[in-house]
């Protein structure tokens, strides 16, 4: 029997999954810690984690899946890694970590990225980086350089969280084009490390690790790591990607016109673009997708909406009767007509929204009639408002030349609601496909592609369980468009 081992290095936990090569099915998975991992916040807006904590949790998760599955260490064919994006890990020449990692939700570098954007020029940054330097990894390194010069002087290499885990496994320090692009270190126009941004910040090129293809042998498990993890020495690490590109891979999203979406507390729409393009207002982010190469343009366009599922959970706490489940809320919402008889809800009550050009619009309810509307109307309007925010962001993506024909999603969170998925299909005209998968399983299959066990994504994901297909409702299409039009008018008034 042969297995593929996948890791998903999150900020709340590290998950490991073991996938049977022949069946393509996950045979065991587990995550650590069981309580949400600590995030160090020395000051407001700061967020750090110790990389050795990730490694410790990975060790625990590995031991668990090996024990649960009964797999022998000789049966592991390859390892794949998914990881929290935009973090910064600094190591010295002996591969010792010099300071805690500055992770994705740390905002201290915002002024550095904004100054670079203005000084270098918006058009230059967008046309080369496809984004503003923003609060990404390069700007975080600029903060370290200015505020911790003693640390900066000792840095031999900088890494993303997934690069660090690969280094711990293999002893080799390397990265990918996809990883460099998410850190704002990649120049898409010249197809090379972004020298102009490195020069602006005063970074030496030697800080950038060797670059390897996303799907390739990126090192082999060392004797030391094998002993720590209970694995066999020499297993290839054959895939790594940030969590959002990897989520798309997990849902078999590789080609232009395909979209991966999640809708938990916040919502993500991640679409694949086949041409180099960017949003002039920088309302979405663009990175190299897992299958992007110099010969084949595949860019992941990432829209993140803060106010999505958090609105639905607020409705559960404050509008729904005590004890009502989400399934019961969905049933009540389904009894109300499309458009909620004129109620529109803007779901932007969870901070500034990037797609609204970093405006903090707030959540607002429009069109309530005290003689007509009920709790069910509010519940439906909330779900529709979340969907309409997705549609608004998808239209930005379409303005970049993207086609949106099919939306892939995991069967979880807001996608458990028939009202939500039917509204999304109805208002976008896209087919929605729901799957049973997660990031660590996707990383395992990515490793299988990396060592050639699977010849391509079609073979790797041939056994992906598709749970449901939701086609656009053509009969009610106009009703959905009318409801979206009313919602859009409310947004424009703000």
C-alpha positions as CSV (number, residue, x, y, z in Angstrom):
1,X,0.0,0.0,0.0
2,X,1.2,3.5,-0.8
3,X,0.1,6.7,0.9
4,X,0.6,10.5,0.5
5,X,1.0,12.7,3.5
6,X,-0.4,16.2,3.4
7,X,0.0,19.0,5.9
8,X,-2.0,22.3,6.3
9,X,-0.1,24.8,8.5
10,X,-2.8,27.2,9.8
11,X,-2.6,29.9,12.3
12,X,-5.1,28.1,14.6
13,X,-3.9,24.5,14.1
14,X,-1.8,22.2,12.0
15,X,-3.7,19.4,10.2
16,X,-2.3,16.2,8.7
17,X,-4.0,13.8,6.4
18,X,-3.0,10.5,4.9
19,X,-4.4,9.7,1.4
20,X,-4.4,6.2,-0.1
21,X,-2.7,6.5,-3.5
22,X,-4.8,3.9,-5.3
23,X,-8.2,4.9,-4.0
24,X,-7.5,8.6,-3.6
25,X,-9.4,8.6,-0.3
26,X,-8.3,10.0,3.0
27,X,-7.7,7.2,5.4
28,X,-6.8,9.3,8.5
29,X,-6.6,12.9,9.6
30,X,-6.0,14.9,12.7
31,X,-5.1,18.3,13.9
32,X,-3.2,19.9,16.8
33,X,-3.6,21.8,19.1
34,X,-7.1,20.9,20.1
35,X,-7.6,24.4,21.3
36,X,-6.8,27.3,19.0
37,X,-3.1,28.0,18.8
38,X,-1.7,31.0,20.5
39,X,-1.2,34.2,18.6
40,X,1.2,36.6,20.3
41,X,0.0,40.2,20.2
42,X,2.6,42.4,22.0
43,X,0.9,45.5,20.7
44,X,-2.5,46.2,19.1
45,X,-2.4,45.1,15.4
46,X,0.5,42.8,15.9
47,X,0.3,39.0,15.4
48,X,3.2,36.6,15.8
49,X,3.7,32.9,16.3
50,X,6.7,30.8,17.1
51,X,7.6,28.6,14.1
52,X,8.7,25.8,16.4
53,X,5.1,25.7,17.7
54,X,4.0,24.8,14.1
55,X,6.6,22.0,14.0
56,X,5.6,20.7,17.4
57,X,1.9,20.5,16.3
58,X,2.9,18.9,13.0
59,X,4.8,16.2,15.0
60,X,1.7,15.4,17.1
61,X,-0.6,15.3,14.0
62,X,1.8,13.1,12.1
63,X,2.0,10.6,15.0
64,X,-1.8,10.5,15.2
65,X,-2.5,9.8,11.5
66,X,0.2,7.2,11.3
67,X,-1.2,5.4,14.4
68,X,-4.8,5.8,13.2
69,X,-4.1,4.5,9.7
70,X,-1.8,1.7,10.6
71,X,0.4,2.8,7.7
72,X,4.0,1.8,7.8
73,X,6.7,4.5,7.4
74,X,8.0,2.6,4.4
75,X,4.6,3.2,2.7
76,X,4.7,7.0,2.6
77,X,5.5,8.0,-1.0
78,X,5.6,11.8,-0.7
79,X,4.8,14.9,1.4
80,X,2.8,18.0,0.4
81,X,2.5,21.3,2.4
82,X,-0.3,23.9,2.5
83,X,0.3,26.9,4.7
84,X,-1.0,30.3,6.0
85,X,0.0,32.9,3.5
86,X,1.9,36.2,3.8
87,X,3.9,35.3,6.9
88,X,7.6,36.1,7.5
89,X,10.1,33.7,9.0
90,X,13.8,34.8,9.3
91,X,16.6,32.4,9.8
92,X,20.4,32.7,10.1
93,X,23.1,30.8,8.2
94,X,22.6,27.8,10.6
95,X,18.8,27.8,9.9
96,X,18.0,29.1,13.4
97,X,14.9,31.2,13.7
98,X,15.8,34.7,14.6
99,X,12.5,36.0,15.9
100,X,8.8,34.9,16.0
101,X,7.1,34.8,12.7
102,X,5.1,37.8,11.7
103,X,1.9,36.2,10.4
104,X,-0.8,37.1,7.9
105,X,-3.1,39.1,10.2
106,X,-0.4,41.4,11.6
107,X,-0.9,44.9,10.3
108,X,2.2,46.7,11.4
109,X,3.7,46.9,7.9
110,X,0.7,48.8,6.3
111,X,2.5,52.2,6.4
112,X,5.6,50.7,4.7
113,X,3.6,49.2,1.9
114,X,1.5,52.3,1.4
115,X,4.7,54.5,1.2
116,X,6.2,52.1,-1.3
117,X,3.1,52.2,-3.4
118,X,3.1,55.9,-3.6
119,X,6.9,56.4,-4.0
120,X,7.4,53.7,-6.6
121,X,4.1,54.6,-8.4
122,X,0.8,52.8,-8.4
123,X,1.0,51.9,-12.1
124,X,4.5,50.5,-11.7
125,X,3.6,48.3,-8.7
126,X,0.3,47.1,-10.2
127,X,1.8,46.3,-13.6
128,X,4.7,44.4,-12.2
129,X,3.5,43.0,-8.8
130,X,-0.2,42.9,-9.8
131,X,-0.9,44.4,-6.3
132,X,0.0,47.2,-4.0
133,X,3.0,46.1,-1.8
134,X,0.4,46.5,1.0
135,X,0.8,44.5,4.2
136,X,2.5,41.6,2.6
137,X,5.8,39.8,3.4
138,X,8.1,42.3,1.8
139,X,6.7,45.1,3.8
140,X,6.9,43.1,7.0
141,X,10.6,42.5,6.3
142,X,11.0,46.3,5.8
143,X,9.6,46.8,9.3
144,X,12.1,44.3,10.7
145,X,15.0,46.1,8.8
146,X,14.0,49.5,10.3
147,X,12.9,48.5,13.8
148,X,15.1,45.4,14.6
149,X,18.4,46.1,12.7
150,X,20.3,43.7,14.9
151,X,18.0,40.9,13.8
152,X,18.0,42.0,10.2
153,X,21.8,41.9,10.0
154,X,21.8,38.2,11.0
155,X,19.2,37.1,8.4
156,X,20.6,34.6,5.9
157,X,17.2,33.7,4.3
158,X,13.6,34.8,4.6
159,X,10.8,32.3,4.2
160,X,7.1,31.9,4.2
161,X,5.6,29.5,6.8
162,X,5.4,26.6,4.3
163,X,9.1,27.2,3.3
164,X,10.0,26.9,7.0
165,X,8.2,23.6,7.4
166,X,9.9,22.3,4.2
167,X,13.2,23.4,5.6
168,X,12.6,21.5,8.9
169,X,11.7,18.4,6.9
170,X,14.5,18.5,4.3
171,X,17.2,20.8,5.6
172,X,16.9,22.7,2.3
173,X,15.8,26.3,2.1
174,X,13.8,27.0,-1.0
175,X,10.6,28.6,-2.2
176,X,8.3,28.8,-5.2
177,X,7.2,31.5,-7.6
178,X,3.7,31.3,-6.1
179,X,5.1,31.9,-2.7
180,X,7.2,34.8,-3.8
181,X,4.2,36.4,-5.5
182,X,2.2,36.3,-2.4
183,X,5.0,38.1,-0.5
184,X,5.3,40.7,-3.3
185,X,8.7,39.5,-4.3
186,X,7.8,38.5,-7.9
187,X,7.8,40.7,-11.0
188,X,5.3,39.2,-13.4
189,X,6.2,41.6,-16.3
190,X,9.9,40.5,-16.2
191,X,9.3,37.0,-14.9
192,X,11.9,37.4,-12.1
193,X,12.4,38.4,-8.5
194,X,11.1,42.0,-8.1
195,X,14.4,43.8,-8.1
196,X,12.9,47.3,-8.1
197,X,11.0,46.6,-4.9
198,X,14.1,44.8,-3.3
199,X,16.2,47.9,-4.2
200,X,13.6,50.3,-2.8
201,X,13.6,48.5,0.5
202,X,17.3,48.0,0.5
203,X,17.1,44.1,0.5
204,X,20.0,42.0,-0.7
205,X,19.0,39.5,-3.4
206,X,20.7,36.7,-1.4
207,X,17.9,36.8,1.2
208,X,15.6,35.1,-1.4
209,X,15.9,31.3,-1.2
210,X,16.4,29.1,-4.3
211,X,13.2,28.8,-6.4
212,X,11.7,25.4,-7.2
213,X,8.6,24.4,-9.2
214,X,5.4,24.1,-7.1
215,X,5.0,20.5,-8.2
216,X,8.5,19.0,-7.9
217,X,10.9,17.3,-5.6
218,X,11.9,20.1,-3.2
219,X,14.1,18.1,-0.9
220,X,13.9,14.8,1.0
221,X,13.1,14.1,4.6
222,X,16.4,14.1,6.6
223,X,17.4,11.4,9.1
224,X,16.8,13.9,12.0
225,X,13.3,14.9,10.8
226,X,12.4,11.2,10.1
227,X,13.4,10.3,13.7
228,X,11.3,13.1,15.1
229,X,8.2,12.3,13.0
230,X,8.4,8.5,12.9
231,X,8.8,8.6,9.1
232,X,11.4,7.1,6.8
233,X,14.4,9.1,5.7
234,X,14.4,10.1,2.1
235,X,10.7,10.7,1.5
236,X,10.4,13.5,-1.1
237,X,8.7,16.8,-0.3
238,X,7.0,17.4,-3.6
239,X,4.5,20.2,-3.3
240,X,3.8,23.4,-1.4
241,X,1.4,26.3,-1.8
242,X,-0.4,29.0,0.3
243,X,-3.7,28.0,1.8
244,X,-6.0,29.8,-0.7
245,X,-4.2,28.5,-3.9
246,X,-4.2,25.1,-2.2
247,X,-7.9,25.3,-1.3
248,X,-8.5,25.9,-5.0
249,X,-6.3,22.9,-5.9
250,X,-8.2,20.8,-3.3
251,X,-11.4,21.7,-5.2
252,X,-9.8,20.8,-8.6
253,X,-9.7,24.5,-9.7
254,X,-6.9,24.9,-12.2
255,X,-8.2,26.7,-15.3
256,X,-9.6,30.0,-16.4
257,X,-13.3,30.3,-15.7
258,X,-13.2,28.1,-12.6
259,X,-13.7,29.6,-9.1
260,X,-13.1,28.3,-5.6
261,X,-15.1,29.7,-2.8
262,X,-15.4,29.5,1.0
263,X,-17.9,31.2,3.2
264,X,-17.1,30.9,6.9
265,X,-16.7,33.9,9.2
266,X,-15.3,35.7,6.2
267,X,-15.7,34.7,2.6
268,X,-13.2,34.1,-0.2
269,X,-13.7,34.0,-3.9
270,X,-10.6,32.7,-5.7
271,X,-10.7,32.6,-9.4
272,X,-8.2,31.5,-12.0
273,X,-7.2,34.0,-14.7
274,X,-5.4,33.0,-17.9
275,X,-4.0,36.5,-18.7
276,X,-1.7,38.8,-16.7
277,X,-4.1,41.5,-15.4
278,X,-4.9,43.4,-12.2
279,X,-7.6,45.6,-10.7
280,X,-6.7,49.3,-11.2
281,X,-8.2,50.0,-7.7
282,X,-6.4,47.1,-6.0
283,X,-9.7,45.8,-4.6
284,X,-8.6,42.2,-5.2
285,X,-5.2,40.5,-4.9
286,X,-3.5,38.5,-7.7
287,X,-0.9,35.8,-7.1
288,X,0.7,33.0,-9.2
289,X,-1.6,30.0,-9.0
290,X,-0.2,26.5,-8.3
291,X,0.1,25.7,-12.0
292,X,1.4,29.1,-13.2
293,X,4.6,28.9,-15.3
294,X,6.4,31.2,-17.7
295,X,4.8,29.3,-20.6
296,X,1.3,29.0,-19.1
297,X,-0.3,32.0,-17.4
298,X,-2.5,30.9,-14.4
299,X,-3.1,33.6,-11.9
300,X,-5.2,33.3,-8.8
301,X,-7.3,36.3,-8.2
302,X,-8.3,36.5,-4.6
303,X,-11.3,38.4,-3.2
304,X,-11.7,38.4,0.6
305,X,-14.9,39.7,2.2
306,X,-14.8,40.2,5.9
307,X,-18.5,40.3,6.5
308,X,-20.1,37.0,5.4
309,X,-20.8,34.1,7.7
310,X,-20.2,36.4,10.7
311,X,-23.5,38.2,9.7
312,X,-25.3,34.9,9.7
313,X,-24.0,34.0,13.1
314,X,-25.0,37.4,14.4
315,X,-28.5,36.7,13.1
316,X,-28.5,33.4,15.0
317,X,-27.5,35.1,18.2
318,X,-29.7,38.2,18.0
319,X,-32.6,37.6,15.6
320,X,-33.3,33.9,15.7
321,X,-35.1,32.4,18.7
322,X,-32.8,31.0,21.3
323,X,-31.9,27.4,20.5
324,X,-32.8,27.6,16.8
325,X,-30.2,25.8,14.7
326,X,-28.6,27.0,11.5
327,X,-30.6,24.3,9.6
328,X,-33.9,25.7,11.1
329,X,-32.8,29.2,10.2
330,X,-32.2,28.1,6.6
331,X,-35.7,26.5,6.5
332,X,-37.3,29.7,7.8
333,X,-35.4,31.8,5.2
334,X,-36.5,29.4,2.4
335,X,-40.2,30.2,3.2
336,X,-39.7,33.8,2.1
337,X,-39.7,34.8,-1.6
338,X,-36.5,35.7,-3.5
339,X,-35.7,39.3,-2.7
340,X,-37.1,39.1,0.8
341,X,-40.1,41.2,-0.2
342,X,-37.9,44.3,-0.6
343,X,-35.4,44.0,2.3
344,X,-31.7,44.5,1.5
345,X,-28.9,44.0,4.0
346,X,-25.3,45.2,3.4
347,X,-23.1,42.7,5.3
348,X,-20.1,44.9,5.9
349,X,-20.0,45.0,9.7
350,X,-16.7,43.3,10.3
351,X,-14.2,46.0,9.6
352,X,-12.9,47.7,6.4
353,X,-13.5,45.9,3.2
354,X,-10.7,45.8,0.6
355,X,-13.2,45.4,-2.3
356,X,-14.8,48.7,-1.1
357,X,-11.3,50.3,-1.3
358,X,-10.8,49.8,2.4
359,X,-13.9,51.6,3.4
360,X,-15.7,50.6,6.6
361,X,-19.2,50.7,5.3
362,X,-20.8,48.9,8.3
363,X,-23.8,46.6,8.2
364,X,-27.2,48.2,7.4
365,X,-30.7,47.0,6.8
366,X,-32.9,48.7,4.2
367,X,-36.5,48.5,3.3
368,X,-38.1,47.1,6.4
369,X,-41.9,47.4,6.6
370,X,-43.2,46.8,10.1
371,X,-46.6,45.6,8.8
372,X,-45.1,43.0,6.3
373,X,-41.8,41.7,7.3
374,X,-41.0,38.9,9.7
375,X,-37.9,37.2,11.2
376,X,-37.8,34.9,8.2
377,X,-37.5,38.0,5.9
378,X,-34.5,39.2,7.8
379,X,-32.8,35.8,7.8
380,X,-33.3,35.5,4.0
381,X,-32.2,39.0,3.4
382,X,-29.0,38.4,5.4
383,X,-28.1,35.4,3.3
384,X,-28.9,37.2,0.1
385,X,-26.9,40.2,1.2
386,X,-23.8,37.9,1.7
387,X,-24.3,36.4,-1.8
388,X,-24.7,39.8,-3.4
389,X,-21.4,40.9,-1.9
390,X,-19.9,37.9,-3.6
391,X,-21.5,38.9,-6.9
392,X,-20.2,42.5,-6.5
393,X,-16.6,41.1,-6.0
394,X,-17.1,38.6,-8.9
395,X,-18.0,41.5,-11.2
396,X,-14.6,43.1,-10.3
397,X,-13.0,39.9,-11.4
398,X,-14.9,39.9,-14.6
399,X,-13.7,43.4,-15.2
400,X,-10.2,41.9,-15.2
401,X,-11.1,39.6,-18.1
402,X,-12.1,36.6,-16.0
403,X,-14.9,34.2,-16.9
404,X,-17.0,32.9,-14.1
405,X,-18.7,29.7,-15.2
406,X,-18.3,27.3,-12.4
407,X,-17.9,27.7,-8.6
408,X,-16.4,24.9,-6.6
409,X,-16.9,24.9,-2.8
410,X,-16.6,22.6,0.1
411,X,-19.9,21.4,1.6
412,X,-19.5,23.5,4.8
413,X,-20.5,26.7,6.5
414,X,-22.8,29.0,4.4
415,X,-22.7,26.5,1.5
416,X,-24.8,24.1,3.7
417,X,-27.7,26.5,3.1
418,X,-29.9,25.8,0.0
419,X,-31.0,29.5,0.0
420,X,-27.3,30.7,-0.1
421,X,-26.2,28.3,-2.9
422,X,-29.3,28.8,-5.0
423,X,-29.1,32.5,-4.7
424,X,-25.4,32.4,-5.6
425,X,-26.1,30.3,-8.7
426,X,-29.1,32.4,-9.7
427,X,-27.4,35.8,-9.4
428,X,-24.1,34.9,-11.0
429,X,-25.3,32.4,-13.6
430,X,-22.6,30.0,-12.5
431,X,-22.9,26.3,-11.8
432,X,-22.0,25.5,-8.2
433,X,-20.4,22.2,-7.4
434,X,-20.0,21.0,-3.7
435,X,-17.2,18.7,-2.7
436,X,-16.0,16.7,0.3
437,X,-12.4,17.7,0.7
438,X,-10.0,19.9,2.8
439,X,-6.6,21.6,2.5
440,X,-4.4,18.8,3.9
441,X,-6.0,16.2,1.6
442,X,-5.4,18.6,-1.3
443,X,-1.7,19.0,-0.3
444,X,-1.3,15.3,-0.2
445,X,-2.7,15.0,-3.7
446,X,-0.5,17.9,-4.8
447,X,2.5,15.8,-3.6
448,X,1.3,12.9,-5.7
449,X,1.3,15.2,-8.8
450,X,4.8,16.5,-7.8
451,X,6.4,13.1,-8.0
452,X,4.4,11.8,-11.0
453,X,2.1,9.4,-9.2
454,X,-0.7,11.3,-10.9
455,X,0.0,12.6,-14.4
456,X,-2.2,15.7,-14.0
457,X,-5.0,17.2,-11.8
458,X,-7.7,15.2,-13.6
459,X,-6.1,12.0,-12.5
460,X,-5.3,13.3,-9.0
461,X,-8.8,14.4,-8.4
462,X,-10.7,11.8,-10.3
463,X,-12.0,10.3,-7.0
464,X,-13.0,13.7,-5.5
465,X,-16.4,13.3,-4.0
466,X,-18.9,15.7,-5.7
467,X,-21.8,15.9,-3.3
468,X,-24.1,18.2,-5.2
469,X,-24.5,20.3,-8.3
470,X,-26.6,23.5,-8.3
471,X,-27.6,24.8,-11.7
472,X,-28.7,28.5,-12.1
473,X,-32.5,28.8,-11.9
474,X,-33.4,30.4,-15.2
475,X,-37.1,30.7,-14.3
476,X,-36.3,33.0,-11.4
477,X,-33.2,34.6,-12.9
478,X,-34.9,38.0,-13.2
479,X,-36.1,37.9,-9.6
480,X,-32.5,37.4,-8.4
481,X,-31.3,40.2,-10.7
482,X,-33.9,42.6,-9.4
483,X,-33.0,41.8,-5.8
484,X,-29.3,42.4,-6.5
485,X,-30.2,45.7,-8.3
486,X,-32.0,46.9,-5.1
487,X,-29.0,45.8,-3.0
488,X,-26.6,47.6,-5.3
489,X,-28.6,50.8,-5.1
490,X,-28.3,50.7,-1.3
491,X,-24.6,50.2,-1.6
492,X,-24.2,53.1,-4.0
493,X,-26.0,55.4,-1.7
494,X,-23.2,54.9,0.8
